[in-house]
């Protein structure tokens, strides 16, 4: 006897993700402002009314995309950080490796680019992204650096400044991939880029390091 979930029920359960995937494609092609709920519905193969069963408006769709992609990555990082007991340099390596993997492989990396392009017209979305992603990410990173300083593993630097320096190359990789990669003569080695960033960063933070 087949006890699997009925096809119609599987379809209903999958529909929010299908809507989000369609929205991402529309936002990437048209921008957030120019994308209409009708466009998202057409690409998702549903009626516009169906979208409103799951999302209040277009802003809610964007926020859900951020939460289920970038927010999910941050949640994974937070879980790993809380459970980690080893050297702080390896903790930083773990955090930046997860973020680097996201920057190299996820189609959701287009979201920061979309937000920056249209932030002037959608300050509420910018505030949401700041609170949900940027502030939490910087807190995790600065906390890891402060941990290393307290344990004598890192030299005494400003954790807030160092946290931004840690994340900046990841953002560069994201913007390069979503904007300039199409003009590269050959695929850029993002993995090598992240590894080089880690090497330079950890040498600079080392307790016996000297500021240049």
C-alpha positions in Angstrom: 0.0 0.0 0.0 1.3 3.4 -0.9 1.4 5.6 2.2 3.3 8.5 0.6 2.0 12.0 0.8 -0.7 12.6 -1.9 0.6 14.6 -4.8 -1.8 17.5 -4.4 -0.6 17.9 -0.8 3.0 17.8 -1.7 2.3 20.5 -4.3 0.6 22.7 -1.7 3.5 22.2 0.8 6.0 23.1 -1.9 4.1 26.1 -3.2 5.7 28.8 -0.9 9.1 27.8 -2.0 8.1 27.8 -5.6 6.7 31.3 -5.1 10.0 32.5 -3.5 12.0 31.0 -6.3 9.8 32.8 -8.9 10.1 36.0 -7.0 13.9 35.8 -6.8 14.0 35.3 -10.6 11.8 38.3 -11.1 13.7 40.5 -8.7 17.0 39.5 -10.4 15.7 40.3 -13.9 13.5 43.4 -13.3 14.6 44.7 -9.9 12.4 44.9 -6.9 10.3 48.0 -7.8 9.5 46.9 -11.3 8.5 43.3 -10.3 4.8 42.9 -9.9 2.9 40.2 -8.0 1.4 39.3 -11.3 4.9 38.7 -12.7 5.7 36.5 -9.7 2.5 34.6 -10.0 2.9 34.0 -13.8 6.5 32.6 -13.3 5.4 30.4 -10.4 2.4 29.1 -12.3 -0.1 30.2 -9.8 -2.8 32.9 -9.5 -1.9 36.2 -7.8 -4.5 35.3 -5.2 -2.6 32.2 -4.3 0.5 34.3 -3.4 -1.6 36.3 -0.9 -2.5 33.0 0.9 1.2 32.8 1.9 2.6 36.4 1.8 0.9 39.6 2.7 2.6 41.7 0.0 5.7 42.0 -2.1 7.8 43.3 0.9 6.9 40.1 2.8 8.1 38.0 -0.2 11.4 39.8 -0.1 11.8 39.4 3.6 11.0 35.7 3.4 13.6 35.3 0.7 16.2 36.9 3.0 15.2 34.8 6.0 15.2 31.5 4.3 18.5 32.0 2.6 20.9 34.5 4.2 19.2 34.3 7.5 19.4 30.5 7.4 23.1 30.7 6.8 23.5 33.0 9.8 21.5 30.6 12.0 23.8 27.8 11.0 26.8 29.9 11.9 25.3 30.9 15.2 24.6 27.3 16.1 28.2 26.3 15.3 29.6 29.3 17.3 27.6 28.4 20.4 28.8 24.8 20.3 32.4 25.6 19.5 35.1 25.1 22.1 38.4 25.1 20.1 40.9 27.8 19.1 39.4 31.2 18.0 41.4 31.1 14.7 39.6 27.9 13.7 36.3 29.5 14.8 36.9 32.4 12.4 37.8 29.9 9.7 34.6 28.1 10.3 32.4 31.2 10.1 34.1 32.6 7.0 34.1 29.2 5.2 30.3 29.0 5.7 29.8 32.5 4.4 32.2 32.0 1.6 30.4 28.8 0.5 27.2 30.8 0.4 28.8 33.6 -1.6 30.3 31.1 -4.1 27.3 28.8 -4.7 23.9 30.3 -3.7 21.6 32.0 -6.2 20.4 34.1 -3.2 23.5 36.2 -3.3 21.7 38.6 -5.7 19.5 39.8 -2.8 22.1 42.3 -1.3 22.7 43.7 -4.8 19.0 44.2 -5.4 18.6 45.9 -2.0 21.5 48.3 -2.5 20.3 49.2 -5.9 16.9 50.3 -4.6 17.5 51.1 -1.0 16.6 54.8 -1.4 13.0 53.9 -2.4 12.5 51.1 0.2 14.0 52.2 3.5 11.9 49.8 5.5 13.5 46.8 3.6 16.9 48.3 4.2 16.1 48.6 8.0 14.9 45.0 8.0 18.1 43.8 6.2 20.3 45.8 8.6 18.6 44.3 11.7 18.1 40.8 10.5 21.3 40.2 8.7 24.0 42.8 9.0 23.7 43.5 12.8 23.5 39.8 13.6 26.4 38.9 11.3 28.7 41.7 12.7 27.8 40.6 16.2 28.8 37.0 15.6 32.1 38.1 13.9 33.0 40.7 16.5 32.2 38.3 19.3 34.5 35.7 17.8 37.3 38.2 17.6 36.7 39.5 21.1 36.9 35.8 22.3 40.3 35.4 20.7 41.6 38.6 22.2 40.4 37.6 25.7 42.0 34.2 25.3 45.3 35.8 24.2 45.0 34.2 20.8 44.6 37.5 18.9 46.3 40.8 19.4 44.3 43.7 20.8 42.3 45.2 18.0 38.9 46.9 17.9 36.5 43.9 17.4 33.9 46.0 15.7 36.4 47.4 13.1 37.9 43.9 12.6 34.5 42.3 12.1 33.8 44.7 9.2 37.2 43.9 7.7 36.4 40.2 8.0 33.2 40.5 6.1 34.2 43.0 3.4 36.0 40.5 1.1 32.9 38.2 1.3 30.7 41.1 0.1 33.3 41.9 -2.6 33.0 38.2 -3.8 29.2 38.5 -3.8 29.1 41.8 -5.8 31.8 40.5 -8.2 29.9 37.3 -8.9 26.5 39.1 -9.4 27.9 42.1 -11.4 31.3 41.6 -13.1 31.7 37.8 -13.3 29.9 37.8 -16.7 32.9 39.6 -18.2 35.6 37.3 -16.7 37.7 35.6 -19.4 37.6 32.5 -17.2 35.7 31.6 -14.0 37.2 33.4 -11.0 38.6 31.2 -8.2 36.3 32.3 -5.3 37.5 29.4 -3.2 41.1 30.5 -3.5 40.0 34.1 -2.8 38.4 33.0 0.5 41.4 30.9 1.5 43.7 33.8 0.8 41.5 36.1 2.8 41.7 33.7 5.7 45.5 33.4 5.5 46.0 37.2 5.5 43.3 37.8 8.2 44.6 35.2 10.6 48.2 36.3 10.2 47.1 39.9 10.9 45.2 38.9 14.0 47.8 36.6 15.5 48.9 37.5 19.0 52.5 38.0 17.9 51.6 39.9 14.7 52.7 43.5 14.3 50.7 46.3 12.7 52.2 47.6 9.5 
